[in-house]
Amino acid sequence: MKRIDLMAGARLNFMKIAPNIDALNVAEMWGGSLRFRLIHTGQHYDRAMFGSFFEELGIPDPDINLEVDSGTQAEQTAAIMVRYEKVLLKEKSDLCLVVGDVTSTMACSIAAR
């Protein structure tokens, strides 16, 4: 069984990830062997900002929240990279899917590489 990390850090990332979650869930129902874990970097961290957003899109709560919170772009980038690397060292994934063009996208791509 292969595992893919679906990375999201900003609201628009979750909108782009939602169809991938749907497709992976359908594939699993039909016997597909690709599983996912949804990882929220915490780049946009205010739960009030998301409100019922996850529910409206049918997105499950993240499996992992890196809880990066606020900071300069450099501070957020470094924190995301360090925290995601720790996740990977503890439990490796086979693939990493990033979407969008935010700090989380760049940081997770570098860490996954």
N, C-alpha and C positions, 0 to 999 in steps of 0.2 A: 504494500500500500504506500502510495506517495502522498506527501503533504505539501500543500502550498500555503504560504503566508500571504494573506491579503492585508496590505498596509493602507492605513488611512489616518490622516491627521487633521484635516479640515472638513468642514461640512460638505463642500463640493466633492471631496474624495469619496465620502460615503455614498453620495448619489451615483458616482461612477462605479463603485464597488458592488452596489445592490444587484445589478443584473448578473454579475459574475457569481454572486452567492446563490441566486436563483438557479442559474445553469448548473452549478456544482451540486446543489441539492437534488435537482432532477436527475443528473447523471448518477448520483449515488443511489437513488431509488431504482434505477435500471441496472445496478450492479457495478457502476464505475468504481475505480479503486483510488481516485484522487480525493483526499480529504483536505479540509482547510481549517486554519485558525485565523480569526479576525483579530488584528492587532491595531489598537488605537495608540498613536504616538503621544497623544495629549497636547499636540501643538495648539489646537483650539480645545480648551479644557473645561469651559464652563458648561456644565450639564444643562443649565437653564437656556443656553444658546441652542441646544439641540431639542429641548422640549420633547414632544412626542415624535420627533423626526425619525428615530429608528423604527418605531412602531408603524408609522405611515409608510415607510419604504419596505417594511418586512425584514429589517435587518436585526439579527440577534445582538444582544449585548456583546461587546468585544470579549474574546477569550483572554486577552492580555491588554492591559493599559500601561503604557510606559510612563505615564504621568509626568510628562516633561514640563508642563505649565509655561509660564511666561519667561521672557528673557530676550536678550538681543538675538538676532538671527544666528550669530556664531555660537552663542550659548545654547540655543535650542538645537542647532545642528549637532554640536558635540554631544549633548545629552542624549539625543535620539540615537546617534551612532553607538555610543557606549552602552546604552540600555538594550538596544536591539542586539548588539553583539553578544551581550550576556545571555539573552534569550536563546540565541543560536548555539552558543557554546554549551548550554544546558540541554537543549533539545533541538537538534538540527532540522531544518526543513529541506525539501528537495527543490522547491521553487519559491520565488518571492515576486509577487505582483504589486507594482506600485502604479498609481494613476495620478494624473494631474501634474502640476508644476510648482508645488509648494515646497517649503523647507523639508517636510517629512519625506517627500518623494526622493529628493536628492540624498538625504542622509541615510535612508533605508537602502537605497540602491548601492551606495558605497559600502555600507556595513555588510550587506548580503554578498557582495562581490568578494 
